[in-house]
Amino acid sequence: DIQMTQSPSSLSASVGDRVTITCRASQTVRGYLNWYQQKPGKAPKLLIHAASSLQSGVPSRFSGRGSGTDFTLIISTLQPEDFATYYCQQSYSTPTFGQGTKVEIK
Amino acid sequence: QVQLVQSGAEVKKPGASVKVSCKASGYTFTNYHMHWVRQAPGQGLEWMGMIDPSGDDTNYAQKFQGRVTMTKDTSTGTVYMDLGSLRSEDTAVYFCARDRGYGVLPPAIANLFDYWGQGTLVTVSS
């Protein structure tokens, strides 16, 4: 299976900050990379699919980029409701997830 | 609107089996594959497998081969996940998640998940 590694595992940020989360695949996943947001006690929510396509209804402050093995999720201006854990997931082969990045309030 | 409603929490003893249901509504049930993903307490997400509600096709993660069975009831729009030979490490929240699909109806499988159930906590304890 393809291993997905996210960095950092956690970060502290303030409302209004720009936040960047990185995801690296153990082998190429081409553009088949997706991002989810999960809040405590809730199911994950799809934010971005195919590396850079915003899922319907997701605010435009979320964006994604990358291809091959290296990908980035960017939150341009962090809002109070964005404090959560973020997961990347590859859909190139048998689905696998990164270990998650927890975004906490500074 | 699309909704996935799962069955309630379960407590099982080691060696037993558990069957979790996921009732879909708000879309054509047979058009979209359904996946199961689990999350152990404080841990990340783990894909278990998927079922094609339009037929009998299933695909299970190698880790669960021989222990998991996914089935569906087209008449009620419900999918089921049956996990056997439970051990303490199976204690987790189990989610059903609809495949987003790509292309025209019926969409091709995309292996990414656009709608999720609320989760079902399965506790395995003696």
Interface residues (C-beta under 8 A of the other chain):
Chain A: D1 Y32 N34 Y36 A43 P44 K45 L46 H49 Q55 Y87 Q89 S91 T94 P95 T96 F97 G98 Q99 G100
Chain B: H35 G44 L45 E46 W47 A61 Q62 F95 A97 R100 A110 N111 L112 F113 D114 W116 G117 Q118 G119
